[in-house]
Amino acid sequence: MIRAIVFANGVMDGWPVGLTLSADRDLIIAADGGLAHCRRWEVTPHVVVGDMDSIAPGELTALEKTATEIIRHPARKDETDLELALKLAIDRGAEEIAVLGALGARWDMTFSNVLLLGSDFLSRTTVRLLDGVHELCCLQGSRQIRLHGRPGDLVSLLPISGNATGVSLKGLAYPLTDASLPFGTSHGVSNVFTGETASVTLKEGMLLISITRMAGKPF
Amino acid sequence: MIRAIVFANGVMDGWPVGLTLSADRDLIIAADGGLAHCRRWEVTPHVVVGDMDSIAPGELTALEKTATEIIRHPARKDETDLELALKLAIDRGAEEIAVLGALGARWDMTFSNVLLLGSDFLSRTTVRLLDGVHELCCLQGSRQIRLHGRPGDLVSLLPISGNATGVSLKGLAYPLTDASLPFGTSHGVSNVFTGETASVTLKEGMLLISITRMAGKPF
C-alpha cells in the first residue's frame, strides 16, 4: 500500500506522536513552504509542489540540482498548495495520507485545510491531519472507521456538511447507536476512549473526527 | 438594538481591534471559564452560564454575592458552554453577537465553535467570532452581508455545509457574480479587500467568512 506524507506550510510545533516514515516506503511531498518543515526534520521530499511563493529563489535553485521533483503551478491558481499536494498524492496512487503542518497560523487556511478532507476526490482515502497531539480526519457516509488511542484520549465528532445520520460509536464513554448528529450542534464534542480502539460508523453525511491525545496534556 | 458580548473559554491573546463595549449598552455573558477573560479585561458580566466546571468553587461563591446572574447547567449536557451562552443571548433578544475567546487551545472545540455559527437558531443573527486580528462569521443563504476592512485585509470564503451557490462578491480583488463554490475546495481562500467595504451575497448554502486584518501582520 502506498502511503503519502505531505508537509504543509502551517505550524508544526512537534513531531506527531507515533509517526515514523521512511523515504523507501513512503511518498514524501512538500507543499510549497512545507519544504521548511522537511529541512527542519531532515527529511528529503520526493516531490515539491505549489506556486513556490514560499520558497526562497536560492533554495529553489539548489533544489533543482537534487533528485527532488519540482512541480510548479502558476501563482494565480484556484487551489491551495495543500490541495495540489493531495491531488498529486492521489494521482500517484496513495491509499493513505498523513498531513503534517496543516493547522495553525491562519484560521482561514486551517479551516480550508480541514474542510478539504470532505472533498469528493478524497472520499475513499483516509487522510489524517496530524500535529503533536491532535489527529483530524473526515468520515464520509456510508463508511466505518477504526480509531486507535488510549483510555482518556478525547474524540469529538462534528458534522461538517449537513446532518450526520446513522451514527454508531463503539469503544467510547458515550456510545451511540444509529443516532443523528445535527449540523451546527456541539452534541458530539468531548467523547472519550475507554480502551485502545474505537469505531465510528456513519450512514449519511460527513463527520469531522478529532482525536486529542491526552497523555501529559492538561486541557 | 441589543448586542451581546460573549466571553468563551478558549484563547484570547489580545483585545479585538476596534471593539468597544459598555455594560450599559451591551449584554455581557461569560460562558463558564470565559469568566477568567472578563476578570483579565476588568469586565463585569451580567450573566455567567455553563456547568461551572471551569470556575473555582471559591470564585463561584464570591460571584454569588454580586449582581451577576448565574445560570448553572448539569455537567452531563448535550451543549457546550458556548452553545448555551449563544442560546441565552438569542432568548434575551440579541440581534448581534460578538464572541471573544472562542478560538484556540483545542482544535475540536475551535471547530465546534465555528460550526455552531451554522446552527438554525442563529440563521437570522450576525454572530462574529473575534480574536486580535481575525473575524469569523457565517452567512446562511439567501442573505447578503456587508464587511468592513482596510485595503489589503484578507477575506476567505469557505462553504461549510454542502455547496454554496449564487455567490456574488463586491469590493474584493477577485470579484464573483452568481458563482458556485463547491464544498471542500479551496477556491475562495485569500481574497483581498480593495477598499474599506465589501459585500458577499449568497443564494443557497452556507459560507464561513474569515477576515484577517493584515496591518502589521507578516503572514
Interface residues (C-beta under 8 A of the other chain):
Chain A: D78 E79 T80 L82 E83 L103 A105 R106 W107 D108 M109 F111 S112 V114 L115 L116 L117 G118 S119 D120 L122 H134 L136 L154 S156 L158 P159 I160 S161 G162 F183 G184 T185 S186 H187 V189 S190 L208 S210 T212 F219
Chain B: D78 E79 T80 L82 E83 L103 A105 R106 W107 D108 M109 F111 S112 V114 L115 L116 L117 G118 S119 D120 L122 H134 L136 L154 S156 L158 P159 I160 S161 G162 F183 G184 T185 S186 H187 V189 S190 L208 S210 T212 F219
